[in-house]
Amino acid sequence: MKYQCLIVDDEPVAQQILEKYINQIEALHLVTKCSNAFEAMNILHQERVDILFLDIKMPTLSGLEMLKTIQNQPKVILTTAFSEFAVESYEYDVVDYLLKPISFERFLKTVNKILLPQDLGLTNEQFRENAITLPTFIFFKADKKIYKYYLNDILFIEGSGNYIKVHTQKDKPLMVLDKLTNFFEKLPKKQFLRAHKSFIINISHIIKIEGNMLLIRDKEIPISNTFKKDLEDVVQSNHLL
């Protein structure tokens, strides 16, 4: 199932940029574009909308004023050229706030907050019951291309300064411009764990743990004292000891 998106912005150029970005993400589908809040409210009454890209400053009825009238609010991503609205906007339970001009990297980071579970807060039973509805993939931008990777295929992620190297079961490692700490926040914590300052591991791919090393495929990954307790807790909770 794709996420149904609605763009509400009175600037045609801003609409075009968002439409271009949405079309690059396989999990998203653009329902339509609106140039004012009144058109948007009609669409919301007629169509299913999962993600609303909403400009704040529009004539007659602003984006924030529109939010006050919506009862069953979809996921809202606010867009604006005016940074002074940032604090006020978060009072409306929005996903994020994008400042124009919007880069694709910033757009992708925001969309991943919706596509990926950030803090599930579920029991094991609830997690199993809901697993079928949870997003199972993530998008990367590298070499001026968009790559879709399924989370289960990711073996581990290796950090190197401002870059990360994504190691998977199928493809060659992918180099992505991102810091390991930032990227870790995008991953579901039930599946991925920091083992070292330079490594994030997919727990399901651990073959063995011996001392301060663990093995994934043919790669030995160090376990630092900082993250060793977290790993031991995961192992014990899964009855692996």
MIVO-997869 format. One record per atom (N, C-alpha, C, O): x, y, z; residue in three letters. Coordinates in steps of 0.1 Angstrom, whole numbers, plus 5000, padded with zeros to 4 digits. Layout:
XYZala
...
//
This chain:
500849885000met
500050005000met
500950135000met
501850145008met
500650224991lys
501350344990lys
500750454999lys
499550455002lys
501550545004tyr
501050655012tyr
500550765002tyr
501250814993tyr
499250805004gln
498650894996gln
498951035000gln
498751075012gln
499451124991cys
500051254995cys
499151364988cys
498651354977cys
499051474996leu
498351594991leu
499351714993leu
499851735004leu
499551794982ile
500351914983ile
499452034983ile
498552044975ile
499652124993val
498852244994val
499852364995val
500552385005val
499952434984asp
500852544983asp
500452644972asp
500052604962asp
500552774975asp
500052874965asp
501152904955asp
500952994946asp
502352844957glu
503452874947glu
503652754938glu
503952644942glu
503352774925pro
503552664915pro
504952604915pro
505052484914pro
505952684917val
507352624917val
507452534929val
508052424928val
506952574941ala
507052484953ala
506252354951ala
506752254955ala
505152364944gln
504352244941gln
505152154932gln
505152034935gln
505752204922gln
506552124913gln
507652054919gln
507951934916gln
508352124928ile
509552064935ile
509051944944ile
509651834943ile
507951964951leu
507451854960leu
506951744952leu
507151624955leu
506251774941glu
505751664932glu
506951584926glu
506851464926glu
507951644922lys
509151574917lys
509751484928lys
510051374925lys
509851534940tyr
510451454951tyr
509551334954tyr
509951224956tyr
508151354955ile
507251244958ile
507351144947ile
507251024950ile
507451184935asn
507451084924asn
508750994924asn
508850894917asn
509751044931gln
511050964932gln
510950854943gln
511850774944gln
509950864951ile
509850774963ile
508750664959ile
507550704958ile
509150544958glu
508150434954glu
507050424964glu
505950384959glu
507250444976ala
506150424986ala
505150544987ala
504150534994ala
505350644979leu
504450764979leu
503750774966leu
504250734956leu
502450824967his
501650854956his
500950984957his
500351014968his
501151074947leu
500551204948leu
499051204944leu
498751164932leu
498151234953val
496751244950val
496451354941val
495851344930val
496851474945thr
496651594937thr
497451714944thr
497951704955thr
497351834937lys
497951954943lys
496852054944lys
495952064936lys
496952134955cys
496052244957cys
496752374959cys
497852374964cys
496152484955ser
496852614957ser
496252694969ser
496752804971ser
495252644976asn
494752714988asn
494152614997asn
493852494993asn
493852655009ala
493352565020ala
491952515017ala
491552405021ala
491152595010phe
489752565008phe
489652444998phe
488852355000phe
490452444988glu
490552334978glu
491052204986glu
490452094984glu
491952224994ala
492552115002ala
491552045011ala
491451925012ala
490752125017met
489752075027met
488651995019met
488151885024met
488352035007asn
487451954998asn
488051824995asn
487351714995asn
489251824991ile
489951694988ile
489951605000ile
489751484999ile
490251655012leu
490351575024leu
489051505027leu
489051405033leu
487951575023his
486651515026his
486251405015his
485451325018his
486951415004gln
486651314993gln
487551204991gln
487251094987gln
488851224994glu
489951134992glu
490651085005glu
490651165015glu
491250965004arg
492150925015arg
493450995013arg
494050985003arg
493851065024val
495151135024val
495951095036val
495451115047val
497151035034asp
497950995045asp
498951095049asp
499251105061asp
499551165039ile
500551265042ile
500151405035ile
499851405024ile
500151505043leu
499751635039leu
500951725039leu
501451765049leu
501351775027phe
502451875026phe
501852005025phe
501152045015phe
501952085036leu
501152205038leu
501952325040leu
502752345049leu
501752425031asp
502452555032asp
501752635043asp
500552625045asp
502552705051ile
501952775062ile
501352915057ile
500252945061ile
502152985050lys
501653125046lys
500953125033lys
501553115022lys
499553125033met
498753125021met
497753235023met
497353265034met
497153295012pro
496153395013pro
494853345019pro
494553225017pro
494153435025thr
492753405031thr
492853315043thr
492453355054thr
493353195041leu
493353095052leu
494753035052leu
495152965043leu
495553055063ser
496853005064ser
496852855067ser
495852795070ser
498052785065gly
498152645068gly
497852615082gly
497152515085gly
498352695091leu
498052665106leu
496552685109leu
496052615117leu
495952785103glu
494552805105glu
493752685100glu
492752645105glu
494152635088met
493552515083met
493652395092met
492652325093met
494752375098leu
494952265107leu
493952265118leu
493552155123leu
493552385123lys
492552395134lys
491252335130lys
490452305139lys
490952325117thr
489652285113thr
489552135109thr
488452085107thr
490752075109ile
490751925104ile
490551835116ile
491251855127ile
489551745115gln
489251655126gln
490151535126gln
490851505136gln
490151465115asn
490951345113asn
492251385106asn
492351355094asn
493151435113gln
494351495107gln
495251385102gln
495651295109gln
495651395089pro
496751295084pro
498051335090pro
498151435097pro
499151265086lys
500451305089lys
500751445082lys
500551455070lys
501251545089val
501351675083val
502851715083val
503551705093val
503351755071ile
504651805070ile
504451955065ile
504051975054ile
504852045073leu
504752185070leu
505852235061leu
507052195063leu
505552325052thr
506552385043thr
506352535043thr
505252585043thr
507452605044thr
507452755044thr
508752815041thr
509852755043thr
508752945037ala
509953015035ala
510353105047ala
511353175047ala
509453095058phe
509653185069phe
509953105082phe
509053035087phe
511153105086ser
511653025098ser
510953065111ser
511052985120ser
510353185112glu
509853225125glu
508553145129glu
508153155140glu
508053065120phe
506852985123phe
507252845129phe
506352775133phe
508552815130ala
508952685134ala
508452645148ala
507852535149ala
508552735158val
508152695171val
506652675172val
506152575178val
505952765166glu
504452765166glu
503952635159glu
502952575164glu
504652595149ser
504152485141ser
504052355148ser
503152275146ser
504952335158tyr
505052205165tyr
503952195175tyr
503752085181tyr
503152295177glu
501952295186glu
500852215179glu
499852175186glu
500952185166tyr
499952125159tyr
500151985156tyr
499551925147tyr
501051925163asp
501351775162asp
501751735148asp
501251645142asp
502751815142val
503151785128val
504351695129val
505051685139val
504651625118val
505751535117val
507051615116val
508051585123val
507051725108asp
508351795106asp
507951935100asp
506851955095asp
509052015099tyr
508952155093tyr
510052165083tyr
511252165087tyr
509652185071leu
510652205060leu
510752345056leu
509752415052leu
511952395056leu
512152535052leu
512652545038leu
513552475033leu
511952625030lys
512252645016lys
513452735014lys
513752815022lys
514252705004pro
514152594994pro
514452465000pro
515352445007pro
513652364996ile
513752235002ile
514652144994ile
514452124982ile
515652085000ser
516551994993ser
515951854994ser
515151825003ser
516351774985phe
515851634984phe
516251554997phe
515551475002phe
517551585001glu
518051515013glu
517251545025glu
516851455033glu
516851675027arg
516051705038arg
514651655037arg
514051605047arg
514051655025phe
512751595022phe
512751445026phe
511851395032phe
513751375021leu
513851235024leu
514051195038leu
513451105043leu
514751275046lys
514951255060lys
513551275067lys
513251195076lys
512751365063thr
511451395069thr
510451275065thr
509751225074thr
510451235053val
509551135049val
509850995056val
508950925059val
511150975058asn
511550855065asn
511050845079asn
510950735085asn
510750965085lys
510150965098lys
508750895098lys
508250845108lys
508150895087ile
506750835085ile
506950695080ile
506250605085ile
507850675070leu
508050545065leu
508650435074leu
508350315073leu
509450485083leu
510050395093leu
509550415107leu
509350535111leu
509450305114pro
509050325129pro
510150375137pro
511250325137pro
509950485144gln
510950545152gln
511050495166gln
512150465171gln
509950495173asp
509950445187asp
508650365188asp
507550425192asp
508750235186leu
507550155185leu
506850145199leu
505550155199leu
507550135209gly
506950135223gly
505950015224gly
504950035231gly
506149905217leu
505249795217leu
505849675225leu
507049655226leu
504949595230thr
505349465236thr
505749375225thr
505349405213thr
506349255228asn
506749165217asn
505449115210asn
505449105198asn
504349095217glu
503149045211glu
502549145202glu
502149115191glu
502549275207gln
501949385199gln
502849405186gln
502349435175gln
504149385188phe
505049405176phe
504749305166phe
504749335154phe
504549175170arg
504249075160arg
502949095153arg
502849075141arg
501949145161glu
500649165155glu
500649285145glu
499849275135glu
501549375147asn
501549495139asn
502649495128asn
502749585120asn
503449395129ala
504649385120ala
504249395105ala
504949455097ala
503149335102ile
502749335087ile
502449475082ile
502549505070ile
502049565091thr
501749705087thr
502849805088thr
502749915083thr
503949755093leu
505149845095leu
505949855082leu
506149755076leu
506449975079pro
507349985067pro
508549895069pro
509049875080pro
508949835058thr
510049735059thr
511249775050thr
512149695047thr
511249905046phe
512349945037phe
512750085040phe
512150155048phe
513850125034ile
514350265036ile
515050305023ile
515450225015ile
514950435020phe
515550495008phe
516850565011phe
517050635021phe
517850555002phe
519150615003phe
519350704990phe
518850664979phe
520050814991lys
520450884979lys
521950874979lys
522650924988lys
522450824967ala
523850814965ala
524150814950ala
523350754942ala
525250884946asp
525550884932asp
524450944923asp
524250904912asp
523751044929lys
522651104922lys
521451014918lys
520751034908lys
521350904926lys
520350804923lys
519650774937lys
520150804947lys
518350724936ile
517650684948ile
517650524948ile
517250464939ile
518050474960tyr
518150334962tyr
517150294973tyr
517050354983tyr
516350184970lys
515450134980lys
516050004985lys
516349904978lys
516249994998tyr
516749875005tyr
515749825015tyr
515249895023tyr
515549695015tyr
514649635025tyr
515549615038tyr
516649575037tyr
514949645049leu
515649645061leu
516249505064leu
517349495070leu
515549405061asn
515949265064asn
517249235056asn
517949145060asn
517449305045asp
518649275037asp
519849345041asp
520949305037asp
519749435050ile
520849515055ile
521549425066ile
520949395076ile
522849405064leu
523649325073leu
524149415084leu
523949385096leu
524849515080phe
525349615090phe
525749745083phe
525849745070phe
525949855090ile
526249985085ile
527550025091ile
527650025104ile
528450065083glu
529850105088glu
529950255086glu
529750305076glu
530350325097gly
530550465097gly
532050505093gly
532950445098gly
532150615086ser
533450665083ser
533350825081ser
533150865070ser
533550895092gly
533351045091gly
531951085087gly
531051055094gly
531851155076asn
530551205072asn
529851105063asn
528851145057asn
530450985061tyr
529850895052tyr
529450765060tyr
530050735070tyr
528550685054ile
528250555060ile
528350455048ile
528050495036ile
528750335051lys
528750225041lys
527750125045lys
527850065055lys
526750105036val
525650015039val
526049875032val
526149865020val
526149775041his
526449635036his
525149555036his
524449545046his
524849495025thr
523649415024thr
523949265020thr
525049235016thr
522949185019gln
523049045015gln
523249035000gln
523848934996gln
522749124993lys
522649104978lys
523649194970lys
524249144961lys
523749324974asp
524449414965asp
525849454971asp
526149414983asp
526649514963lys
527849574968lys
527549684978lys
526549744978lys
528549704988pro
528249814998pro
528049944991pro
528649984981pro
527050024997leu
526650154991leu
527250265000leu
526950265012leu
527950364994met
528450475002met
527350585002met
526950624991met
527050635013val
525950735015val
526450855023val
527150835034val
526150975019leu
526551095027leu
525651105039leu
524551165037leu
526151065050asp
525351075063asp
526251025074asp
527150955072asp
525951075086lys
526751035098lys
526050915104lys
524850905104lys
526850825110leu
526350705116leu
525350735127leu
524250675128leu
525650835135thr
524750865146thr
523350915141thr
522350875146thr
523351005131asn
522151045125asn
521350935118asn
520150925120asn
522050845112phe
521350745105phe
520750645114phe
519650585112phe
521350615126phe
520850525136phe
519450565141phe
518650485144phe
519250695141glu
517950745146glu
516850715136glu
515650725140glu
517150685124lys
516150655114lys
515750505114lys
514750465107lys
516450425121leu
516250275121leu
515350225132leu
515450285143leu
514650125130pro
513850065141pro
514749995151pro
515549915148pro
514550035164lys
515449995174lys
515249845178lys
516049785185lys
514149785174lys
513949645176lys
514749555167lys
514949435170lys
515249615157gln
516049535147gln
517449575146gln
518349485142gln
517849705149phe
519149745147phe
519749795160phe
519049855168phe
521049775162leu
521749815174leu
523149865171leu
523749825162leu
523549965179arg
524950005179arg
525849905186arg
525549875198arg
526849855179ala
527749765185ala
529049835188ala
529849785197ala
529349945181his
530650015182his
530350155177his
529350175169his
531250245180lys
531050375175lys
531050385159lys
530550485153lys
531650285153ser
531750285138ser
530750175132ser
530850165120ser
529950105140phe
529150005134phe
527750005140phe
527550015152phe
526749985131ile
525349955134ile
525149815129ile
525449785117ile
524549725137ile
524349585132ile
522849555131ile
522049605139ile
522549465122asn
521149405122asn
521249285130asn
521849185127asn
520449285141ile
520549185152ile
520249045146ile
520848945150ile
519349035136ser
518948905131ser
520048835123ser
519948725120ser
521048915119his
522148855111his
523348815119his
524348775113his
523248825132ile
524448785141ile
524548635140ile
523648555142ile
525748585137ile
526048445136ile
526548395150ile
526148295155ile
527548465155lys
528048435169lys
528648555175lys
529048655169lys
528748545189ile
529448645197ile
530448585205ile
530248485212ile
531648635204glu
532848575211glu
533648695217glu
534348765209glu
533648705230gly
534448815236gly
533948945232gly
532748975233gly
534849025227asn
534449165223asn
534349165207asn
534549275201asn
533949055201met
533749055187met
532448975184met
532048885191met
531749015173leu
530648935168leu
530848915153leu
531548985146leu
530148815148leu
530348775134leu
529048785127leu
528048735131leu
529048865116ile
527948875106ile
528548835092ile
529448905087ile
527948725087arg
528548675074arg
530048635077arg
530248565086arg
530948695069asp
532348665072asp
533048785078asp
534248795077asp
532248885083lys
532849005088lys
532849005103lys
531748985110lys
534049015109glu
534149035124glu
533949175128glu
534649265122glu
533049205137ile
532749345141ile
533049365155ile
532549285164ile
533849465159pro
534149485173pro
532949525181pro
532049595176pro
532949485194ile
531949535203ile
532549625213ile
533449575221ile
532249745214ser
532849835224ser
532149825237ser
530949785238ser
532849865248asn
532349855261asn
531049945263asn
530149925271asn
531050055255thr
529950155256thr
528650085252thr
527550115258thr
528649995242phe
527449935237phe
527249785241phe
526249725237phe
528249735248lys
528149595251lys
526949555260lys
526349445257lys
526549635269lys
525449605278lys
524149605270lys
523349515272lys
523949695260asp
522749695252asp
522749565244asp
521649505242asp
523849515239leu
523849395231leu
523549275240leu
522749185236leu
524149265252glu
523849155261glu
522349155265glu
521749045266glu
521749265267asp
520349275270asp
519449215259asp
518549145261asp
519849255246val
519149195235val
519249045234val
518248975231val
520448995235val
520748855235val
519948775245val
519248675242val
519948835258gln
519148765268gln
517648765266gln
516948675269gln
517148885261ser
515748895259ser
515248795247ser
514048765247ser
516148755239asn
515848665228asn
516248525231asn
516248435222asn
516648495244his
516948365248his
518048305240his
518048185237his
519048385237leu
520148325229leu
521348285238leu
522248225233leu
521248315251leu
522348275260leu
522048135267leu
522848085274leu
//
